[in-house]
């Protein structure tokens, strides 16, 4: 009986950091939008991962950003009305 070994792709590289491929799952925005908002100072800055040639968002920073988003209908809700 030959069993095929699964070749699962590891996408998390440190438990407290969020990669570009996971940012949508955590923050609900694409990595492109995250980078654009970061550039404008409206999203947390990425951090360098020690010993790696990678960067990622600190999960705590992203969670804080998400928690600070306005609720629908709040005075701070700046989305255009439909």
PyMOL Python script that loads the backbone (N, CA, C, O; Angstrom):
from pymol import cmd

cmd.read_pdbstr("""\
ATOM      1  N   UNK A   1       0.840  -1.168   0.000  1.00  0.00           N
ATOM      2  CA  UNK A   1       0.000   0.000   0.000  1.00  0.00           C
ATOM      3  C   UNK A   1       0.894   1.243   0.000  1.00  0.00           C
ATOM      4  O   UNK A   1       1.578   1.521   0.985  1.00  0.00           O
ATOM      5  N   UNK A   2       0.884   1.977  -1.095  1.00  0.00           N
ATOM      6  CA  UNK A   2       1.676   3.191  -1.198  1.00  0.00           C
ATOM      7  C   UNK A   2       0.835   4.398  -0.802  1.00  0.00           C
ATOM      8  O   UNK A   2      -0.221   4.654  -1.381  1.00  0.00           O
ATOM      9  N   UNK A   3       1.311   5.118   0.173  1.00  0.00           N
ATOM     10  CA  UNK A   3       0.620   6.331   0.587  1.00  0.00           C
ATOM     11  C   UNK A   3       1.330   7.530  -0.015  1.00  0.00           C
ATOM     12  O   UNK A   3       2.555   7.635   0.045  1.00  0.00           O
ATOM     13  N   UNK A   4       0.557   8.427  -0.591  1.00  0.00           N
ATOM     14  CA  UNK A   4       1.144   9.654  -1.123  1.00  0.00           C
ATOM     15  C   UNK A   4       1.410  10.599   0.036  1.00  0.00           C
ATOM     16  O   UNK A   4       0.545  10.835   0.880  1.00  0.00           O
ATOM     17  N   UNK A   5       2.608  11.129   0.061  1.00  0.00           N
ATOM     18  CA  UNK A   5       2.937  12.101   1.089  1.00  0.00           C
ATOM     19  C   UNK A   5       2.389  13.455   0.674  1.00  0.00           C
ATOM     20  O   UNK A   5       2.566  13.899  -0.461  1.00  0.00           O
ATOM     21  N   UNK A   6       1.740  14.077   1.588  1.00  0.00           N
ATOM     22  CA  UNK A   6       1.176  15.389   1.268  1.00  0.00           C
ATOM     23  C   UNK A   6       2.276  16.432   1.294  1.00  0.00           C
ATOM     24  O   UNK A   6       3.124  16.445   2.186  1.00  0.00           O
ATOM     25  N   UNK A   7       2.248  17.289   0.318  1.00  0.00           N
ATOM     26  CA  UNK A   7       3.218  18.380   0.223  1.00  0.00           C
ATOM     27  C   UNK A   7       2.504  19.667   0.593  1.00  0.00           C
ATOM     28  O   UNK A   7       2.177  20.479  -0.273  1.00  0.00           O
ATOM     29  N   UNK A   8       2.266  19.846   1.874  1.00  0.00           N
ATOM     30  CA  UNK A   8       1.544  21.044   2.304  1.00  0.00           C
ATOM     31  C   UNK A   8       2.486  22.237   2.316  1.00  0.00           C
ATOM     32  O   UNK A   8       3.649  22.141   2.709  1.00  0.00           O
ATOM     33  N   UNK A   9       1.961  23.332   1.885  1.00  0.00           N
ATOM     34  CA  UNK A   9       2.720  24.571   1.817  1.00  0.00           C
ATOM     35  C   UNK A   9       2.607  25.296   3.154  1.00  0.00           C
ATOM     36  O   UNK A   9       1.502  25.552   3.631  1.00  0.00           O
ATOM     37  N   UNK A  10       3.716  25.621   3.745  1.00  0.00           N
ATOM     38  CA  UNK A  10       3.719  26.352   4.998  1.00  0.00           C
ATOM     39  C   UNK A  10       3.646  27.839   4.668  1.00  0.00           C
ATOM     40  O   UNK A  10       4.504  28.375   3.966  1.00  0.00           O
ATOM     41  N   UNK A  11       2.606  28.498   5.186  1.00  0.00           N
ATOM     42  CA  UNK A  11       2.453  29.921   4.878  1.00  0.00           C
ATOM     43  C   UNK A  11       2.664  30.801   6.104  1.00  0.00           C
ATOM     44  O   UNK A  11       2.834  32.012   5.965  1.00  0.00           O
ATOM     45  N   UNK A  12       2.659  30.231   7.276  1.00  0.00           N
ATOM     46  CA  UNK A  12       2.941  31.009   8.483  1.00  0.00           C
ATOM     47  C   UNK A  12       4.418  30.820   8.801  1.00  0.00           C
ATOM     48  O   UNK A  12       4.896  29.688   8.868  1.00  0.00           O
ATOM     49  N   UNK A  13       5.142  31.911   8.998  1.00  0.00           N
ATOM     50  CA  UNK A  13       6.572  31.777   9.223  1.00  0.00           C
ATOM     51  C   UNK A  13       6.980  32.109  10.647  1.00  0.00           C
ATOM     52  O   UNK A  13       8.123  31.843  11.020  1.00  0.00           O
ATOM     53  N   UNK A  14       6.132  32.655  11.428  1.00  0.00           N
ATOM     54  CA  UNK A  14       6.351  32.896  12.847  1.00  0.00           C
ATOM     55  C   UNK A  14       4.969  33.119  13.453  1.00  0.00           C
ATOM     56  O   UNK A  14       4.149  33.811  12.850  1.00  0.00           O
ATOM     57  N   UNK A  15       4.692  32.561  14.612  1.00  0.00           N
ATOM     58  CA  UNK A  15       3.330  32.616  15.131  1.00  0.00           C
ATOM     59  C   UNK A  15       2.790  34.021  15.405  1.00  0.00           C
ATOM     60  O   UNK A  15       1.574  34.216  15.388  1.00  0.00           O
ATOM     61  N   UNK A  16       3.629  34.969  15.648  1.00  0.00           N
ATOM     62  CA  UNK A  16       3.160  36.316  15.959  1.00  0.00           C
ATOM     63  C   UNK A  16       3.203  37.266  14.766  1.00  0.00           C
ATOM     64  O   UNK A  16       2.898  38.450  14.906  1.00  0.00           O
ATOM     65  N   UNK A  17       3.577  36.757  13.597  1.00  0.00           N
ATOM     66  CA  UNK A  17       3.674  37.601  12.418  1.00  0.00           C
ATOM     67  C   UNK A  17       2.715  37.132  11.335  1.00  0.00           C
ATOM     68  O   UNK A  17       2.416  35.944  11.214  1.00  0.00           O
ATOM     69  N   UNK A  18       2.244  38.084  10.559  1.00  0.00           N
ATOM     70  CA  UNK A  18       1.304  37.795   9.481  1.00  0.00           C
ATOM     71  C   UNK A  18       1.999  38.101   8.161  1.00  0.00           C
ATOM     72  O   UNK A  18       2.480  39.213   7.942  1.00  0.00           O
ATOM     73  N   UNK A  19       2.046  37.108   7.291  1.00  0.00           N
ATOM     74  CA  UNK A  19       2.671  37.290   5.977  1.00  0.00           C
ATOM     75  C   UNK A  19       1.696  37.960   5.015  1.00  0.00           C
ATOM     76  O   UNK A  19       0.506  38.086   5.305  1.00  0.00           O
ATOM     77  N   UNK A  20       2.215  38.385   3.873  1.00  0.00           N
ATOM     78  CA  UNK A  20       1.357  38.997   2.854  1.00  0.00           C
ATOM     79  C   UNK A  20       0.277  38.026   2.401  1.00  0.00           C
ATOM     80  O   UNK A  20      -0.843  38.436   2.096  1.00  0.00           O
ATOM     81  N   UNK A  21       0.608  36.743   2.355  1.00  0.00           N
ATOM     82  CA  UNK A  21      -0.377  35.769   1.882  1.00  0.00           C
ATOM     83  C   UNK A  21      -1.500  35.523   2.893  1.00  0.00           C
ATOM     84  O   UNK A  21      -2.536  34.962   2.536  1.00  0.00           O
ATOM     85  N   UNK A  22      -1.308  35.936   4.149  1.00  0.00           N
ATOM     86  CA  UNK A  22      -2.331  35.726   5.172  1.00  0.00           C
ATOM     87  C   UNK A  22      -3.042  37.011   5.610  1.00  0.00           C
ATOM     88  O   UNK A  22      -4.011  36.948   6.368  1.00  0.00           O
ATOM     89  N   UNK A  23      -2.582  38.153   5.152  1.00  0.00           N
ATOM     90  CA  UNK A  23      -3.131  39.411   5.659  1.00  0.00           C
ATOM     91  C   UNK A  23      -4.625  39.532   5.376  1.00  0.00           C
ATOM     92  O   UNK A  23      -5.352  40.110   6.184  1.00  0.00           O
ATOM     93  N   UNK A  24      -5.094  39.008   4.267  1.00  0.00           N
ATOM     94  CA  UNK A  24      -6.522  39.066   3.959  1.00  0.00           C
ATOM     95  C   UNK A  24      -7.330  38.307   5.004  1.00  0.00           C
ATOM     96  O   UNK A  24      -8.392  38.771   5.418  1.00  0.00           O
ATOM     97  N   UNK A  25      -6.846  37.154   5.432  1.00  0.00           N
ATOM     98  CA  UNK A  25      -7.550  36.352   6.426  1.00  0.00           C
ATOM     99  C   UNK A  25      -7.614  37.041   7.784  1.00  0.00           C
ATOM    100  O   UNK A  25      -8.584  36.867   8.521  1.00  0.00           O
ATOM    101  N   UNK A  26      -6.604  37.812   8.115  1.00  0.00           N
ATOM    102  CA  UNK A  26      -6.535  38.443   9.430  1.00  0.00           C
ATOM    103  C   UNK A  26      -7.201  39.821   9.442  1.00  0.00           C
ATOM    104  O   UNK A  26      -7.931  40.154  10.376  1.00  0.00           O
ATOM    105  N   UNK A  27      -6.946  40.619   8.401  1.00  0.00           N
ATOM    106  CA  UNK A  27      -7.429  42.004   8.391  1.00  0.00           C
ATOM    107  C   UNK A  27      -8.585  42.245   7.433  1.00  0.00           C
ATOM    108  O   UNK A  27      -9.225  43.294   7.493  1.00  0.00           O
ATOM    109  N   UNK A  28      -8.859  41.300   6.559  1.00  0.00           N
ATOM    110  CA  UNK A  28      -9.968  41.472   5.623  1.00  0.00           C
ATOM    111  C   UNK A  28      -9.667  42.379   4.450  1.00  0.00           C
ATOM    112  O   UNK A  28     -10.579  42.825   3.754  1.00  0.00           O
ATOM    113  N   UNK A  29      -8.378  42.659   4.224  1.00  0.00           N
ATOM    114  CA  UNK A  29      -7.968  43.490   3.085  1.00  0.00           C
ATOM    115  C   UNK A  29      -6.872  42.754   2.320  1.00  0.00           C
ATOM    116  O   UNK A  29      -6.184  41.899   2.879  1.00  0.00           O
ATOM    117  N   UNK A  30      -6.715  43.085   1.057  1.00  0.00           N
ATOM    118  CA  UNK A  30      -5.671  42.444   0.253  1.00  0.00           C
ATOM    119  C   UNK A  30      -4.298  42.943   0.685  1.00  0.00           C
ATOM    120  O   UNK A  30      -4.176  43.986   1.328  1.00  0.00           O
ATOM    121  N   UNK A  31      -3.271  42.185   0.322  1.00  0.00           N
ATOM    122  CA  UNK A  31      -1.920  42.639   0.685  1.00  0.00           C
ATOM    123  C   UNK A  31      -1.578  43.932  -0.048  1.00  0.00           C
ATOM    124  O   UNK A  31      -0.823  44.751   0.475  1.00  0.00           O
ATOM    125  N   UNK A  32      -2.118  44.129  -1.248  1.00  0.00           N
ATOM    126  CA  UNK A  32      -1.868  45.370  -1.983  1.00  0.00           C
ATOM    127  C   UNK A  32      -2.467  46.554  -1.230  1.00  0.00           C
ATOM    128  O   UNK A  32      -1.823  47.593  -1.086  1.00  0.00           O
ATOM    129  N   UNK A  33      -3.700  46.397  -0.752  1.00  0.00           N
ATOM    130  CA  UNK A  33      -4.341  47.459   0.022  1.00  0.00           C
ATOM    131  C   UNK A  33      -3.575  47.703   1.318  1.00  0.00           C
ATOM    132  O   UNK A  33      -3.383  48.852   1.718  1.00  0.00           O
ATOM    133  N   UNK A  34      -3.137  46.632   1.976  1.00  0.00           N
ATOM    134  CA  UNK A  34      -2.368  46.775   3.209  1.00  0.00           C
ATOM    135  C   UNK A  34      -1.098  47.578   2.963  1.00  0.00           C
ATOM    136  O   UNK A  34      -0.754  48.452   3.759  1.00  0.00           O
ATOM    137  N   UNK A  35      -0.399  47.292   1.871  1.00  0.00           N
ATOM    138  CA  UNK A  35       0.827  48.030   1.548  1.00  0.00           C
ATOM    139  C   UNK A  35       0.530  49.494   1.244  1.00  0.00           C
ATOM    140  O   UNK A  35       1.281  50.380   1.653  1.00  0.00           O
ATOM    141  N   UNK A  36      -0.566  49.751   0.523  1.00  0.00           N
ATOM    142  CA  UNK A  36      -0.946  51.134   0.210  1.00  0.00           C
ATOM    143  C   UNK A  36      -1.308  51.902   1.477  1.00  0.00           C
ATOM    144  O   UNK A  36      -0.881  53.044   1.652  1.00  0.00           O
ATOM    145  N   UNK A  37      -2.089  51.287   2.358  1.00  0.00           N
ATOM    146  CA  UNK A  37      -2.463  51.940   3.619  1.00  0.00           C
ATOM    147  C   UNK A  37      -1.251  52.136   4.519  1.00  0.00           C
ATOM    148  O   UNK A  37      -1.144  53.152   5.207  1.00  0.00           O
ATOM    149  N   UNK A  38      -0.338  51.171   4.517  1.00  0.00           N
ATOM    150  CA  UNK A  38       0.897  51.295   5.297  1.00  0.00           C
ATOM    151  C   UNK A  38       1.705  52.497   4.824  1.00  0.00           C
ATOM    152  O   UNK A  38       2.230  53.264   5.632  1.00  0.00           O
ATOM    153  N   UNK A  39       1.799  52.650   3.519  1.00  0.00           N
ATOM    154  CA  UNK A  39       2.560  53.757   2.938  1.00  0.00           C
ATOM    155  C   UNK A  39       1.968  55.108   3.351  1.00  0.00           C
ATOM    156  O   UNK A  39       2.699  56.078   3.551  1.00  0.00           O
ATOM    157  N   UNK A  40       0.619  55.163   3.479  1.00  0.00           N
ATOM    158  CA  UNK A  40      -0.064  56.400   3.882  1.00  0.00           C
ATOM    159  C   UNK A  40      -0.110  56.579   5.402  1.00  0.00           C
ATOM    160  O   UNK A  40      -0.636  57.578   5.894  1.00  0.00           O
ATOM    161  N   UNK A  41       0.434  55.623   6.135  1.00  0.00           N
ATOM    162  CA  UNK A  41       0.429  55.697   7.592  1.00  0.00           C
ATOM    163  C   UNK A  41      -0.907  55.302   8.219  1.00  0.00           C
ATOM    164  O   UNK A  41      -1.180  55.641   9.370  1.00  0.00           O
ATOM    165  N   UNK A  42      -1.736  54.587   7.463  1.00  0.00           N
ATOM    166  CA  UNK A  42      -3.067  54.214   7.938  1.00  0.00           C
ATOM    167  C   UNK A  42      -3.175  52.735   8.306  1.00  0.00           C
ATOM    168  O   UNK A  42      -4.260  52.250   8.624  1.00  0.00           O
ATOM    169  N   UNK A  43      -2.066  52.031   8.265  1.00  0.00           N
ATOM    170  CA  UNK A  43      -2.025  50.613   8.602  1.00  0.00           C
ATOM    171  C   UNK A  43      -0.675  50.357   9.266  1.00  0.00           C
ATOM    172  O   UNK A  43       0.299  51.038   8.944  1.00  0.00           O
ATOM    173  N   UNK A  44      -0.591  49.396  10.182  1.00  0.00           N
ATOM    174  CA  UNK A  44       0.690  49.143  10.860  1.00  0.00           C
ATOM    175  C   UNK A  44       1.840  48.870   9.884  1.00  0.00           C
ATOM    176  O   UNK A  44       1.641  48.326   8.797  1.00  0.00           O
ATOM    177  N   UNK A  45       3.029  49.257  10.296  1.00  0.00           N
ATOM    178  CA  UNK A  45       4.222  48.998   9.486  1.00  0.00           C
ATOM    179  C   UNK A  45       4.660  47.550   9.666  1.00  0.00           C
ATOM    180  O   UNK A  45       4.522  46.965  10.740  1.00  0.00           O
ATOM    181  N   UNK A  46       5.190  46.995   8.587  1.00  0.00           N
ATOM    182  CA  UNK A  46       5.766  45.659   8.660  1.00  0.00           C
ATOM    183  C   UNK A  46       7.038  45.703   9.490  1.00  0.00           C
ATOM    184  O   UNK A  46       7.656  46.754   9.656  1.00  0.00           O
ATOM    185  N   UNK A  47       7.414  44.551  10.003  1.00  0.00           N
ATOM    186  CA  UNK A  47       8.640  44.428  10.787  1.00  0.00           C
ATOM    187  C   UNK A  47       9.549  43.394  10.137  1.00  0.00           C
ATOM    188  O   UNK A  47       9.087  42.486   9.447  1.00  0.00           O
ATOM    189  N   UNK A  48      10.841  43.546  10.369  1.00  0.00           N
ATOM    190  CA  UNK A  48      11.812  42.567   9.867  1.00  0.00           C
ATOM    191  C   UNK A  48      11.791  41.360  10.787  1.00  0.00           C
ATOM    192  O   UNK A  48      11.731  41.495  12.009  1.00  0.00           O
ATOM    193  N   UNK A  49      11.841  40.186  10.190  1.00  0.00           N
ATOM    194  CA  UNK A  49      11.878  38.941  10.953  1.00  0.00           C
ATOM    195  C   UNK A  49      13.344  38.598  11.196  1.00  0.00           C
ATOM    196  O   UNK A  49      14.089  38.397  10.237  1.00  0.00           O
ATOM    197  N   UNK A  50      13.779  38.526  12.460  1.00  0.00           N
ATOM    198  CA  UNK A  50      15.193  38.249  12.750  1.00  0.00           C
ATOM    199  C   UNK A  50      15.663  36.944  12.122  1.00  0.00           C
ATOM    200  O   UNK A  50      14.988  35.919  12.215  1.00  0.00           O
ATOM    201  N   UNK A  51      16.813  36.994  11.489  1.00  0.00           N
ATOM    202  CA  UNK A  51      17.406  35.809  10.898  1.00  0.00           C
ATOM    203  C   UNK A  51      16.775  35.369   9.594  1.00  0.00           C
ATOM    204  O   UNK A  51      17.156  34.340   9.036  1.00  0.00           O
ATOM    205  N   UNK A  52      15.828  36.123   9.108  1.00  0.00           N
ATOM    206  CA  UNK A  52      15.153  35.763   7.857  1.00  0.00           C
ATOM    207  C   UNK A  52      15.184  36.965   6.930  1.00  0.00           C
ATOM    208  O   UNK A  52      15.313  38.106   7.375  1.00  0.00           O
ATOM    209  N   UNK A  53      15.067  36.702   5.664  1.00  0.00           N
ATOM    210  CA  UNK A  53      14.990  37.791   4.687  1.00  0.00           C
ATOM    211  C   UNK A  53      13.519  38.045   4.370  1.00  0.00           C
ATOM    212  O   UNK A  53      13.114  38.115   3.210  1.00  0.00           O
ATOM    213  N   UNK A  54      12.733  38.180   5.435  1.00  0.00           N
ATOM    214  CA  UNK A  54      11.298  38.374   5.275  1.00  0.00           C
ATOM    215  C   UNK A  54      10.817  39.476   6.191  1.00  0.00           C
ATOM    216  O   UNK A  54      11.476  39.846   7.163  1.00  0.00           O
ATOM    217  N   UNK A  55       9.666  39.980   5.858  1.00  0.00           N
ATOM    218  CA  UNK A  55       8.993  40.941   6.721  1.00  0.00           C
ATOM    219  C   UNK A  55       7.574  40.452   6.949  1.00  0.00           C
ATOM    220  O   UNK A  55       7.074  39.598   6.217  1.00  0.00           O
ATOM    221  N   UNK A  56       6.943  40.991   7.951  1.00  0.00           N
ATOM    222  CA  UNK A  56       5.558  40.637   8.226  1.00  0.00           C
ATOM    223  C   UNK A  56       4.961  41.639   9.177  1.00  0.00           C
ATOM    224  O   UNK A  56       5.669  42.428   9.804  1.00  0.00           O
ATOM    225  N   UNK A  57       3.669  41.599   9.276  1.00  0.00           N
ATOM    226  CA  UNK A  57       2.979  42.478  10.209  1.00  0.00           C
ATOM    227  C   UNK A  57       2.872  41.761  11.541  1.00  0.00           C
ATOM    228  O   UNK A  57       2.564  40.570  11.585  1.00  0.00           O
ATOM    229  N   UNK A  58       3.124  42.472  12.618  1.00  0.00           N
ATOM    230  CA  UNK A  58       2.966  41.907  13.950  1.00  0.00           C
ATOM    231  C   UNK A  58       1.473  41.716  14.190  1.00  0.00           C
ATOM    232  O   UNK A  58       0.691  42.652  14.022  1.00  0.00           O
ATOM    233  N   UNK A  59       1.079  40.522  14.576  1.00  0.00           N
ATOM    234  CA  UNK A  59      -0.324  40.177  14.722  1.00  0.00           C
ATOM    235  C   UNK A  59      -1.037  41.116  15.699  1.00  0.00           C
ATOM    236  O   UNK A  59      -2.184  41.495  15.461  1.00  0.00           O
ATOM    237  N   UNK A  60      -0.389  41.486  16.768  1.00  0.00           N
ATOM    238  CA  UNK A  60      -0.989  42.393  17.746  1.00  0.00           C
ATOM    239  C   UNK A  60      -1.307  43.753  17.146  1.00  0.00           C
ATOM    240  O   UNK A  60      -2.347  44.338  17.447  1.00  0.00           O
ATOM    241  N   UNK A  61      -0.407  44.264  16.291  1.00  0.00           N
ATOM    242  CA  UNK A  61      -0.635  45.554  15.629  1.00  0.00           C
ATOM    243  C   UNK A  61      -1.831  45.479  14.689  1.00  0.00           C
ATOM    244  O   UNK A  61      -2.649  46.397  14.635  1.00  0.00           O
ATOM    245  N   UNK A  62      -1.925  44.375  13.948  1.00  0.00           N
ATOM    246  CA  UNK A  62      -3.028  44.205  12.996  1.00  0.00           C
ATOM    247  C   UNK A  62      -4.346  44.070  13.748  1.00  0.00           C
ATOM    248  O   UNK A  62      -5.348  44.667  13.355  1.00  0.00           O
ATOM    249  N   UNK A  63      -4.355  43.294  14.820  1.00  0.00           N
ATOM    250  CA  UNK A  63      -5.579  43.143  15.613  1.00  0.00           C
ATOM    251  C   UNK A  63      -6.027  44.478  16.197  1.00  0.00           C
ATOM    252  O   UNK A  63      -7.222  44.774  16.232  1.00  0.00           O
ATOM    253  N   UNK A  64      -5.082  45.276  16.651  1.00  0.00           N
ATOM    254  CA  UNK A  64      -5.411  46.597  17.202  1.00  0.00           C
ATOM    255  C   UNK A  64      -6.019  47.477  16.105  1.00  0.00           C
ATOM    256  O   UNK A  64      -6.984  48.199  16.355  1.00  0.00           O
ATOM    257  N   UNK A  65      -5.460  47.422  14.894  1.00  0.00           N
ATOM    258  CA  UNK A  65      -5.984  48.197  13.769  1.00  0.00           C
ATOM    259  C   UNK A  65      -7.413  47.766  13.465  1.00  0.00           C
ATOM    260  O   UNK A  65      -8.292  48.609  13.285  1.00  0.00           O
ATOM    261  N   UNK A  66      -7.651  46.449  13.408  1.00  0.00           N
ATOM    262  CA  UNK A  66      -8.989  45.928  13.117  1.00  0.00           C
ATOM    263  C   UNK A  66      -9.967  46.374  14.204  1.00  0.00           C
ATOM    264  O   UNK A  66     -11.082  46.795  13.898  1.00  0.00           O
ATOM    265  N   UNK A  67      -9.560  46.285  15.456  1.00  0.00           N
ATOM    266  CA  UNK A  67     -10.434  46.674  16.567  1.00  0.00           C
ATOM    267  C   UNK A  67     -10.780  48.161  16.532  1.00  0.00           C
ATOM    268  O   UNK A  67     -11.812  48.574  17.060  1.00  0.00           O
ATOM    269  N   UNK A  68      -9.923  48.956  15.913  1.00  0.00           N
ATOM    270  CA  UNK A  68     -10.158  50.393  15.834  1.00  0.00           C
ATOM    271  C   UNK A  68     -11.012  50.831  14.651  1.00  0.00           C
ATOM    272  O   UNK A  68     -11.315  52.017  14.517  1.00  0.00           O
ATOM    273  N   UNK A  69     -11.401  49.900  13.795  1.00  0.00           N
ATOM    274  CA  UNK A  69     -12.242  50.259  12.652  1.00  0.00           C
ATOM    275  C   UNK A  69     -13.631  50.661  13.138  1.00  0.00           C
ATOM    276  O   UNK A  69     -14.135  50.099  14.110  1.00  0.00           O
ATOM    277  N   UNK A  70     -14.250  51.628  12.469  1.00  0.00           N
ATOM    278  CA  UNK A  70     -15.580  52.067  12.913  1.00  0.00           C
ATOM    279  C   UNK A  70     -16.638  51.003  12.639  1.00  0.00           C
ATOM    280  O   UNK A  70     -16.521  50.204  11.710  1.00  0.00           O
ATOM    281  N   UNK A  71     -17.654  51.018  13.462  1.00  0.00           N
ATOM    282  CA  UNK A  71     -18.811  50.164  13.220  1.00  0.00           C
ATOM    283  C   UNK A  71     -19.659  50.797  12.130  1.00  0.00           C
ATOM    284  O   UNK A  71     -19.659  52.019  11.982  1.00  0.00           O
ATOM    285  N   UNK A  72     -20.370  50.000  11.377  1.00  0.00           N
ATOM    286  CA  UNK A  72     -21.252  50.507  10.332  1.00  0.00           C
ATOM    287  C   UNK A  72     -22.283  51.425  10.981  1.00  0.00           C
ATOM    288  O   UNK A  72     -22.915  51.061  11.973  1.00  0.00           O
ATOM    289  N   UNK A  73     -22.445  52.607  10.417  1.00  0.00           N
ATOM    290  CA  UNK A  73     -23.412  53.564  10.927  1.00  0.00           C
ATOM    291  C   UNK A  73     -22.848  54.536  11.950  1.00  0.00           C
ATOM    292  O   UNK A  73     -23.521  55.502  12.310  1.00  0.00           O
ATOM    293  N   UNK A  74     -21.617  54.303  12.433  1.00  0.00           N
ATOM    294  CA  UNK A  74     -21.000  55.243  13.365  1.00  0.00           C
ATOM    295  C   UNK A  74     -20.660  56.541  12.661  1.00  0.00           C
ATOM    296  O   UNK A  74     -20.526  56.572  11.438  1.00  0.00           O
ATOM    297  N   UNK A  75     -20.522  57.596  13.415  1.00  0.00           N
ATOM    298  CA  UNK A  75     -20.149  58.893  12.862  1.00  0.00           C
ATOM    299  C   UNK A  75     -18.800  58.833  12.166  1.00  0.00           C
ATOM    300  O   UNK A  75     -18.536  59.618  11.255  1.00  0.00           O
ATOM    301  N   UNK A  76     -17.943  57.904  12.588  1.00  0.00           N
ATOM    302  CA  UNK A  76     -16.604  57.774  11.989  1.00  0.00           C
ATOM    303  C   UNK A  76     -16.607  56.929  10.736  1.00  0.00           C
ATOM    304  O   UNK A  76     -15.560  56.734  10.118  1.00  0.00           O
ATOM    305  N   UNK A  77     -17.773  56.419  10.346  1.00  0.00           N
ATOM    306  CA  UNK A  77     -17.893  55.578   9.138  1.00  0.00           C
ATOM    307  C   UNK A  77     -17.840  56.503   7.935  1.00  0.00           C
ATOM    308  O   UNK A  77     -18.820  57.184   7.633  1.00  0.00           O
ATOM    309  N   UNK A  78     -16.709  56.536   7.246  1.00  0.00           N
ATOM    310  CA  UNK A  78     -16.500  57.480   6.142  1.00  0.00           C
ATOM    311  C   UNK A  78     -16.799  56.888   4.786  1.00  0.00           C
ATOM    312  O   UNK A  78     -16.533  57.529   3.770  1.00  0.00           O
ATOM    313  N   UNK A  79     -17.348  55.673   4.733  1.00  0.00           N
ATOM    314  CA  UNK A  79     -17.667  55.066   3.441  1.00  0.00           C
ATOM    315  C   UNK A  79     -18.817  55.811   2.791  1.00  0.00           C
ATOM    316  O   UNK A  79     -19.701  56.322   3.478  1.00  0.00           O
ATOM    317  N   UNK A  80     -18.805  55.871   1.483  1.00  0.00           N
ATOM    318  CA  UNK A  80     -19.881  56.551   0.749  1.00  0.00           C
ATOM    319  C   UNK A  80     -21.194  55.800   0.919  1.00  0.00           C
ATOM    320  O   UNK A  80     -21.222  54.570   0.903  1.00  0.00           O
ATOM    321  N   UNK A  81     -22.253  56.532   1.079  1.00  0.00           N
ATOM    322  CA  UNK A  81     -23.581  55.912   1.226  1.00  0.00           C
ATOM    323  C   UNK A  81     -24.010  55.331  -0.106  1.00  0.00           C
ATOM    324  O   UNK A  81     -23.771  55.929  -1.155  1.00  0.00           O
ATOM    325  N   UNK A  82     -24.645  54.165  -0.069  1.00  0.00           N
ATOM    326  CA  UNK A  82     -25.112  53.510  -1.301  1.00  0.00           C
ATOM    327  C   UNK A  82     -26.467  54.010  -1.690  1.00  0.00           C
ATOM    328  O   UNK A  82     -27.020  53.573  -2.699  1.00  0.00           O
TER     329      UNK A  82
END
""", "prot")
cmd.dss("prot")
cmd.show_as("cartoon", "prot")
cmd.util.cbc("prot")
cmd.orient("prot")
